[in-house]
Amino acid sequence: MEPLNETLDAACLQVFGKISAAVSHDLKNVLAIVNESAGLLDDLALRAAKGIEIPPDRLAVATGRILKQVKRGDAVLKSLNRFAHTTDAPILQGNVAETLVLMVELAGRHAAMKELELTVTPAETTVRTCLIYLESLVYLMLRQVIETLPRRESVLLTVSVEEGAVAIRLVNPSGLPLVATESFPGAQEKALMDWLKVDLRTAAGEIVLRLPLDVTSH
């Protein structure tokens, strides 16, 4: 059997690789649109140099597209930066709902490809745990959910405190299965759950993760 720490490292490395690949695809698309718009501006500049009048709306469209893509790229990089900084310390205090929002954003490209709507309800609940492990578990779970659900479905993610533990609940309003139970959790997810002291419950259209408020107290 593979040692636990090696399984945890492999899980985090896999998540980092998947997120890096998704971010690089997003940034490549951003640069492609910026390059196309820059080419249009270059053409307009050449026409203006020849004394040809340039309609202001054409300039506005090109610059507007560039500004939109700059904001898009900035948002993607900010999410990646936040994810990277959760490795700053082994144990950190973090807002659970904000962690879910971050992982939904990083999984957004894959959700968008299937037109899935992932919505996180804001909450003030915090946990003291290894955030990179929690993020990795949530990301792997979200990818399973995205792969399992049909197109144009939705998932609501909520956070609450129940019986002294944090409950992360994913619900599909249609009651469809969110994961394939024969493949989730796999070895990596189980290793993360063991370290995080997570209790997993699945039902029709629902997944519930329960974890301690402070992993160091268990």
C-alpha positions as CSV (number, residue, x, y, z in Angstrom):
1,M,0.0,0.0,0.0
2,E,1.3,3.5,-0.9
3,P,2.4,5.5,2.2
4,L,-0.1,8.1,3.3
5,N,2.2,11.1,2.9
6,E,3.1,10.1,-0.7
7,T,-0.6,9.7,-1.5
8,L,-1.3,13.2,-0.1
9,D,1.6,14.7,-2.0
10,A,0.4,13.0,-5.2
11,A,-3.2,14.3,-4.7
12,C,-2.0,17.9,-4.2
13,L,0.4,17.7,-7.1
14,Q,-2.4,16.4,-9.3
15,V,-4.7,19.2,-8.3
16,F,-1.9,21.8,-8.8
17,G,-1.3,20.3,-12.3
18,K,-5.0,20.4,-13.3
19,I,-5.4,23.9,-12.0
20,S,-2.3,25.1,-13.7
21,A,-3.4,23.6,-17.0
22,A,-6.9,25.2,-16.7
23,V,-5.3,28.6,-15.9
24,S,-2.8,28.4,-18.8
25,H,-5.7,27.6,-21.2
26,D,-7.7,30.6,-19.9
27,L,-4.7,32.9,-20.2
28,K,-3.9,31.6,-23.7
29,N,-7.5,32.5,-24.7
30,V,-7.1,36.0,-23.1
31,L,-3.9,36.6,-25.0
32,A,-5.5,35.4,-28.3
33,I,-8.4,37.9,-27.9
34,V,-6.0,40.7,-26.9
35,N,-3.8,40.0,-29.9
36,E,-6.7,40.0,-32.3
37,S,-7.9,43.3,-30.9
38,A,-4.4,44.8,-31.0
39,G,-4.3,43.7,-34.7
40,L,-7.5,45.6,-35.3
41,L,-6.1,48.7,-33.6
42,D,-3.0,48.5,-35.7
43,D,-5.1,48.3,-38.9
44,L,-7.1,51.3,-37.8
45,A,-3.9,53.2,-37.0
46,L,-2.6,52.6,-40.5
47,R,-5.8,53.8,-42.0
48,A,-5.7,56.9,-39.8
49,A,-2.1,57.6,-40.9
50,K,-3.4,57.6,-44.5
51,G,-6.0,60.2,-43.6
52,I,-8.9,57.9,-43.5
53,E,-11.5,58.8,-40.9
54,I,-11.9,56.1,-38.2
55,P,-15.4,55.7,-36.6
56,P,-15.0,56.1,-32.8
57,D,-17.2,53.1,-32.1
58,R,-14.7,50.8,-33.8
59,L,-12.0,52.1,-31.5
60,A,-14.3,51.7,-28.5
61,V,-15.1,48.1,-29.4
62,A,-11.4,47.1,-29.7
63,T,-10.3,48.8,-26.6
64,G,-13.3,47.5,-24.7
65,R,-12.5,43.9,-25.6
66,I,-8.9,44.4,-24.5
67,L,-10.0,45.9,-21.1
68,K,-12.5,43.0,-20.6
69,Q,-9.8,40.4,-21.2
70,V,-7.3,42.2,-18.9
71,K,-9.9,42.0,-16.1
72,R,-10.5,38.4,-16.9
73,G,-6.8,37.5,-16.9
74,D,-6.3,39.4,-13.6
75,A,-9.1,37.5,-11.9
76,V,-7.7,34.2,-13.0
77,L,-4.2,35.1,-11.7
78,K,-5.6,36.4,-8.4
79,S,-7.4,33.1,-7.9
80,L,-4.2,31.1,-8.7
81,N,-2.2,33.4,-6.3
82,R,-4.7,32.8,-3.5
83,F,-4.5,29.1,-4.0
84,A,-0.7,29.1,-4.1
85,H,-0.4,31.0,-0.8
86,T,-2.4,28.4,1.1
87,T,0.9,26.5,1.2
88,D,2.5,29.2,3.3
89,A,1.9,27.3,6.5
90,P,0.9,23.7,7.3
91,I,-2.1,24.8,9.4
92,L,-4.1,27.9,8.7
93,Q,-7.4,29.5,9.7
94,G,-9.7,29.9,6.8
95,N,-13.2,30.9,5.8
96,V,-14.8,27.7,4.5
97,A,-17.3,29.4,2.1
98,E,-14.5,31.6,0.7
99,T,-12.5,28.4,0.1
100,L,-15.4,26.9,-1.8
101,V,-15.7,30.0,-3.9
102,L,-12.0,29.9,-4.8
103,M,-12.2,26.3,-5.9
104,V,-15.4,26.9,-7.8
105,E,-13.6,29.7,-9.6
106,L,-10.6,27.5,-10.4
107,A,-12.9,24.7,-11.7
108,G,-15.0,27.3,-13.6
109,R,-13.6,26.5,-17.0
110,H,-14.7,22.9,-16.8
111,A,-18.1,23.8,-15.4
112,A,-18.6,26.4,-18.2
113,M,-17.9,23.7,-20.8
114,K,-21.0,21.8,-19.5
115,E,-23.0,25.0,-18.7
116,L,-23.2,24.0,-15.1
117,E,-24.1,26.6,-12.4
118,L,-22.1,26.2,-9.2
119,T,-23.3,28.6,-6.5
120,V,-21.8,29.1,-3.0
121,T,-23.9,30.6,-0.2
122,P,-21.8,33.1,1.8
123,A,-21.1,32.1,5.4
124,E,-18.7,33.3,8.2
125,T,-17.7,29.8,9.4
126,T,-14.0,29.2,9.7
127,V,-11.8,26.1,10.2
128,R,-8.3,25.6,11.4
129,T,-6.8,22.9,9.2
130,C,-4.4,22.3,6.3
131,L,-6.1,24.5,3.7
132,I,-4.2,23.1,0.8
133,Y,-5.5,19.6,1.7
134,L,-9.0,20.9,2.1
135,E,-8.8,22.8,-1.2
136,S,-7.4,19.7,-3.0
137,L,-10.3,17.6,-1.7
138,V,-12.9,20.1,-2.7
139,Y,-11.4,20.5,-6.1
140,L,-11.2,16.8,-6.8
141,M,-14.8,16.5,-5.6
142,L,-16.0,19.4,-7.9
143,R,-14.3,17.8,-10.9
144,Q,-16.1,14.5,-10.2
145,V,-19.4,16.5,-9.8
146,I,-18.8,18.3,-13.1
147,E,-18.0,15.0,-14.9
148,T,-21.0,13.2,-13.4
149,L,-23.8,15.7,-13.9
150,P,-25.4,16.2,-17.3
151,R,-25.3,19.6,-19.1
152,R,-27.2,22.7,-17.8
153,E,-27.6,21.4,-14.2
154,S,-26.9,23.4,-11.1
155,V,-25.3,22.7,-7.7
156,L,-25.8,24.8,-4.5
157,L,-22.9,24.7,-2.0
158,T,-23.6,25.7,1.6
159,V,-21.6,25.8,4.9
160,S,-23.0,25.4,8.4
161,V,-22.0,24.2,11.9
162,E,-23.7,21.1,13.0
163,E,-23.0,19.3,16.3
164,G,-19.6,21.0,16.7
165,A,-18.4,20.2,13.2
166,V,-18.4,22.1,9.9
167,A,-20.8,20.7,7.3
168,I,-20.1,21.4,3.6
169,R,-23.2,20.5,1.7
170,L,-23.6,20.2,-2.1
171,V,-27.1,19.8,-3.4
172,N,-28.5,19.3,-6.9
173,P,-32.2,20.6,-7.1
174,S,-33.1,17.8,-9.6
175,G,-31.9,15.1,-7.1
176,L,-29.4,13.7,-9.6
177,P,-26.4,11.8,-8.4
178,L,-23.4,14.1,-7.9
179,V,-20.6,11.5,-8.0
180,A,-20.1,8.0,-9.2
181,T,-19.8,6.1,-5.9
182,E,-17.7,3.4,-7.5
183,S,-14.9,5.8,-8.3
184,F,-15.3,8.5,-5.6
185,P,-13.7,8.7,-3.2
186,G,-10.6,7.2,-4.7
187,A,-7.3,6.5,-3.0
188,Q,-6.2,10.2,-3.1
189,E,-9.5,11.5,-1.8
190,K,-9.6,9.0,1.0
191,A,-6.1,10.0,2.1
192,L,-7.1,13.6,2.2
193,M,-10.3,12.8,4.0
194,D,-8.4,10.7,6.6
195,W,-5.9,13.5,7.3
196,L,-8.6,16.2,7.4
197,K,-10.8,13.9,9.6
198,V,-13.7,14.3,7.1
199,D,-16.8,12.2,7.3
200,L,-18.4,11.8,3.8
201,R,-22.1,11.1,3.3
202,T,-23.8,10.8,-0.1
203,A,-27.5,10.6,-0.9
204,A,-29.7,11.3,-3.9
205,G,-28.7,14.7,-5.2
206,E,-26.6,15.5,-2.2
207,I,-23.1,15.3,-0.8
208,V,-22.2,16.2,2.8
209,L,-18.7,16.6,4.1
210,R,-18.3,17.0,7.9
211,L,-14.9,18.1,9.3
212,P,-13.7,19.4,12.7
213,L,-13.5,23.1,13.4
214,D,-9.9,22.6,14.5
215,V,-8.1,19.6,13.1
216,T,-5.3,19.9,15.6
217,S,-7.8,19.2,18.5
218,H,-8.5,15.7,17.2
